[in-house]
Amino acid sequence: MLLDGQQRITSLFLALHSSNPVPTRDARGQEMLRHYYANIDACIDPFLEREDDGIVSVPEDRRITTDFGRQVQLDLSSRAAEITASHFPLDIVLDGNATMDWQMAYLSDGPGDPSERLDKWKRFAEEVIKPFTSYQVPAIELAKFTPKEAVCQVFEKVNTGGVSLTVFELLTATFAASDFNLREDWDARKEKFDESPVLGQFSATDFLQVVSSSLSETAA
């Protein structure tokens, strides 16, 4: 059971292993479906930023168009088109056989001089593909019989570094050790709060702060 990192692992699986388009959102929050490619020439160019210039996001039909779809700026809708454009599909990067098939097609039919293509592919395989396939994802593995209290404590410790979770999320894990689902409790309260124009503005963290303050005053 994957307790933490589910969104991250799901995103990696969809982008690097699934042939289906990846559901994501643009800068305005609009939902869209995308495929991801590595531009071979840009990825091995030492004067370009690989993340910004080498990784290409394309629509579900694998075509980037302008002029309301009338002009095709980049067509990656077929294996031949990918080879011609020197754009490697990242959804096969973890599949050795599929990568080998694509490599053979690129070396056979890709653009430019054959010896130059071979040199480019060697550099691309070493600098891009190899890091993907050899990357070790750090993980904490807990035995199935680990007590809930210990699991929740590990979850809390891990998520207090880097981009930390909110107080509400951490407390959700803490209360889970006592078999109390804080998230479900809050969702039920939030549904009632939304009926009020004032209480409807409350966030989960705001509610916890009010409850904590009230308990502190009562105890005093």
Secondary structure, DSSP 8 states (H G I E B T S, - for coil): ---S-HHHHHHHHHHHT-SS-EEEE-TT--EEEEEEEEEHHHHT-TTS-IIIIIEEEEETTSEEEETTTTEEEEE-SSHHHHHHHTEEEGGGTT-HHHHHHHHHHHHHH-SS-HHHHHHHHHHHIIIIIHHHHH---------TT--HHHHHHHHHHHTTSSS---HHHHHHHHHHTTT--HHHHHHHHHHHHTTSTTGGG--HHHHHHHHHHHHHHHH-
